[in-house]
Amino acid sequence: MPDRVRIFFTSRRVQAPNFRISEPFFVDLSIDDLSVISEPVKVRVPNPQLGSYRIHGIFPFSVAKSRDGSLVALPTGWRRQRGVDVETAIGQMHSLDFGESWFETGPGPRFSALKNEPHLVCDASYVQFGSEQILAYTFGVDWKKSLEGNPERRYLISVAKNKYFDLIANGSGTAVVPQVMEDEVQAHPHLLQRNGRLEMVFCYRRRFDFRENAKSSYKLGFATSEDAINWIRNDDLISIPRSVGDEEMQAYPSQFELNGKVIVLYNGDKFGGSGIFAAVKEC
């Protein structure tokens, strides 16, 4: 779309007392100054089947261009559970009308838990890198109970690659991004191919006490790779000064190139309750 940037995001609505469901939307921004030029539009996706991997919502709704120019989405579906609160898996959808409506390749997930990645496969990001397609995603390591007895998940980032879009997550349980704190939780990797290498933005936090304690909450991370396997982490390259609305949390980043600059979008405080923020990353 030559005159605009279309941003896909998800928003939650109340489904029942104490339960919310997340749904995908898009909004259009001006290509000149990133000002909002449309109202948010709810994306049309097929209704999930009863018991589906996404019966309780979609978050995130990760979109990229496929080789034929159409749009492909790798949505993370959520399903509530007993014992622990949720399980996730990654589906696949396609759009031929710039993302206004989507159809599925099948009702089930494309990627889900495997023997070495037993929980919470989610947060897919896809990019073309040379002759290969690269998929970054998050996989669950384990659950542990807090001092209050609440189960909290831990997940890290892995990568799969293939010469065709028939991507198969390797399921190795290998975390590719180095960790900088004990019991670190990593989430929402987003890939960009620039200058012959891969650049990844992501977010990270502590396992416990992250919802209300800013010191334990989400921060932005950054890593680069020449081969999609070995990654060098340098969070200083994604250091964005805090302001009103993101003083406690910077989470769920995405990135894209526009007019020779790299634009980073991320959620502010309360997991985006304060809004979506944009920053220009120094190249």
C-alpha positions in Angstrom: 0.0 0.0 0.0 2.0 2.9 -1.3 0.5 5.7 0.8 0.3 4.0 4.2 1.6 1.6 6.7 -0.9 -1.0 7.9 -0.3 -2.1 11.5 -1.8 -5.3 12.9 -2.4 -5.5 16.6 -4.7 -7.3 19.1 -7.0 -5.9 21.7 -8.9 -7.6 24.5 -12.6 -7.5 25.3 -14.5 -8.9 28.3 -15.9 -12.3 27.4 -17.3 -13.1 30.9 -16.6 -12.0 34.5 -12.8 -12.2 35.0 -12.2 -13.5 31.5 -11.1 -11.6 28.4 -10.6 -12.6 24.8 -8.0 -11.1 22.5 -8.9 -10.3 18.9 -6.9 -8.9 15.9 -7.4 -5.4 14.4 -5.5 -3.2 12.0 -5.0 0.6 11.8 -3.4 2.6 9.0 -0.6 5.1 9.5 0.6 7.8 7.1 3.8 6.8 5.3 5.0 10.4 5.7 4.9 10.9 9.5 3.2 7.8 11.0 0.1 9.8 11.9 -3.1 7.7 12.3 -5.2 8.0 9.1 -7.9 5.4 9.8 -10.0 4.1 12.7 -9.1 0.7 14.0 -10.7 -2.1 11.9 -11.5 -5.5 13.3 -9.9 -8.2 11.2 -12.2 -10.9 9.8 -10.9 -14.4 10.7 -12.8 -17.7 10.7 -14.6 -18.5 13.9 -12.7 -21.1 15.9 -14.1 -24.5 16.4 -15.2 -25.6 19.8 -12.0 -26.7 21.6 -9.8 -25.1 19.1 -6.2 -24.0 19.9 -7.5 -20.4 19.6 -10.9 -20.8 21.2 -10.0 -18.1 23.8 -8.4 -15.6 21.5 -5.4 -14.6 19.3 -2.3 -12.8 20.5 -0.1 -11.9 18.8 -1.2 -11.7 15.1 2.1 -11.8 13.3 1.9 -10.8 9.6 4.5 -10.9 6.8 4.6 -11.0 3.0 4.9 -14.4 1.4 6.9 -15.0 -1.8 3.9 -14.4 -4.1 3.2 -11.0 -2.5 0.1 -12.1 -0.5 0.0 -11.8 3.2 0.6 -14.6 5.6 -0.2 -14.5 9.3 1.1 -16.8 12.1 -1.4 -16.1 14.9 -0.8 -17.4 18.4 -4.0 -19.0 19.7 -4.8 -19.1 23.4 -6.8 -21.8 25.2 -7.5 -21.6 28.9 -6.7 -24.6 31.1 -7.0 -25.9 34.7 -3.8 -26.4 36.7 -2.0 -23.7 34.8 -3.9 -20.9 33.2 -3.2 -21.3 29.5 -1.7 -23.2 26.6 -0.8 -21.7 23.3 0.0 -22.8 19.7 0.7 -21.1 16.4 -1.6 -21.3 13.4 -1.4 -20.1 9.8 -3.7 -17.8 7.8 -3.6 -16.1 4.4 -5.1 -12.9 3.1 -5.6 -11.6 -0.5 -7.2 -8.2 0.4 -4.3 -6.5 2.3 -5.3 -8.2 5.6 -9.0 -7.2 5.9 -10.1 -10.9 5.8 -8.2 -14.1 6.4 -8.6 -17.8 5.6 -6.9 -20.8 7.3 -4.9 -23.6 5.8 -6.6 -25.8 8.4 -8.5 -25.6 11.7 -5.6 -26.8 13.8 -2.2 -25.2 14.8 0.8 -25.2 12.5 3.3 -25.4 15.3 2.6 -26.6 18.8 4.3 -28.2 21.8 6.8 -31.0 21.1 8.7 -33.4 23.4 11.6 -30.9 24.0 9.4 -27.8 23.9 6.5 -29.1 26.0 4.6 -25.8 26.7 3.4 -22.6 25.1 4.8 -22.4 21.6 3.9 -18.9 20.5 5.0 -15.5 19.2 6.1 -16.4 15.7 8.0 -14.0 13.4 8.8 -14.9 9.8 11.3 -13.3 7.4 13.0 -14.2 4.1 16.8 -14.4 4.5 18.7 -15.3 1.3 17.2 -18.5 0.0 15.8 -19.5 3.3 12.7 -18.7 5.4 13.5 -18.0 9.0 11.0 -18.4 11.9 11.7 -17.1 15.3 9.3 -18.2 18.1 9.0 -18.6 21.8 8.7 -21.9 23.5 7.8 -22.7 27.1 10.5 -24.2 29.4 8.5 -24.9 32.5 6.0 -23.7 35.1 6.8 -22.9 38.7 4.6 -21.7 41.5 5.2 -18.3 43.2 5.4 -17.9 46.9 1.6 -17.2 46.8 1.1 -20.5 45.0 0.3 -19.1 41.5 1.9 -21.0 38.6 4.0 -18.7 36.4 5.5 -19.7 33.0 9.0 -19.3 31.7 9.7 -19.2 28.0 12.7 -18.5 25.7 13.4 -17.8 22.0 14.3 -20.4 19.4 14.6 -20.4 15.6 13.7 -22.7 12.7 14.6 -22.3 9.1 13.7 -23.9 5.7 14.2 -23.3 2.0 10.4 -23.2 1.6 7.5 -21.8 3.6 6.8 -25.3 4.7 8.5 -24.3 7.9 9.0 -27.0 10.6 9.9 -25.9 14.1 12.8 -28.0 15.1 11.5 -28.6 18.6 15.0 -29.0 19.9 14.4 -26.9 23.1 17.4 -24.9 22.3 17.3 -21.2 23.3 19.3 -19.1 20.8 19.3 -15.7 22.5 21.8 -15.4 25.5 20.2 -14.6 28.9 21.3 -11.7 31.1 19.5 -12.6 34.3 18.6 -15.6 36.4 15.3 -17.3 35.5 14.9 -14.8 32.6 11.7 -15.0 30.5 12.0 -14.0 26.8 9.0 -13.2 24.5 7.8 -11.8 21.2 10.8 -11.9 18.9 10.5 -9.9 15.7 12.9 -10.3 12.8 14.2 -7.9 10.2 16.7 -8.7 7.5 19.1 -5.7 7.0 22.6 -5.4 5.6 23.1 -9.1 5.1 22.2 -10.0 8.6 19.2 -10.7 10.8 18.2 -8.2 13.5 15.8 -9.3 16.3 13.9 -7.2 18.8 12.3 -9.0 21.7 11.3 -8.4 25.3 12.3 -10.0 28.5 11.4 -10.0 32.2 11.7 -11.9 35.5 9.5 -14.9 36.0 7.8 -13.6 39.2 6.3 -10.3 40.3 6.4 -8.8 36.8 2.8 -7.5 36.6 3.1 -4.7 39.2 6.8 -4.4 39.9 8.5 -2.3 37.2 11.9 -3.7 38.2 10.8 -7.2 37.2 8.6 -6.2 34.3 9.2 -6.3 30.5 12.2 -4.5 28.9 13.3 -4.4 25.3 16.2 -6.6 24.0 18.1 -6.7 20.8 20.2 -9.4 19.1 21.9 -10.0 15.7 22.9 -13.0 13.6 24.8 -13.8 10.4 23.3 -17.3 10.1 20.1 -17.4 12.2 21.8 -19.9 14.5 24.4 -17.9 16.5 23.1 -14.7 18.0 24.9 -11.8 19.6 22.9 -9.9 22.2 23.4 -6.1 22.8 20.4 -4.5 24.5 22.1 -1.1 24.5 21.2 -0.9 20.8 17.5 -0.8 21.6 17.6 1.4 24.7 14.6 3.8 24.5 14.2 6.5 27.1 11.1 6.0 29.3 8.3 8.5 29.2 4.7 8.8 30.4 3.0 5.6 29.5 6.0 3.3 29.3 7.7 4.1 32.6 6.9 0.6 34.0 6.9 -1.6 30.9 8.2 -1.8 27.4 6.8 -5.0 25.8 6.0 -7.0 22.7 8.1 -5.1 20.1 7.9 -5.2 16.3 10.0 -3.4 13.7 10.0 -2.3 10.1 12.0 -0.2 7.7 10.5 3.0 6.4 12.2 5.8 4.4 15.6 4.5 5.3 14.9 4.3 9.0 14.0 1.4 11.4 10.8 2.0 13.3 10.2 0.0 16.5 6.6 -0.4 17.8 6.0 -1.6 21.4 3.4 -1.8 24.1 3.6 0.5 27.1 2.5 0.0 30.7 -0.2 -2.5 31.7 0.7 -4.7 28.7 -0.3 -2.0 26.3 -3.2 -0.5 28.3 -1.4 2.8 28.1 -1.1 2.5 24.3 1.3 1.5 21.5 4.5 3.5 21.2 6.8 4.2 18.2 10.5 4.9 18.3 13.2 5.3 15.6 16.1 2.9 16.2 19.5 4.3 15.5 21.0 2.3 12.5 
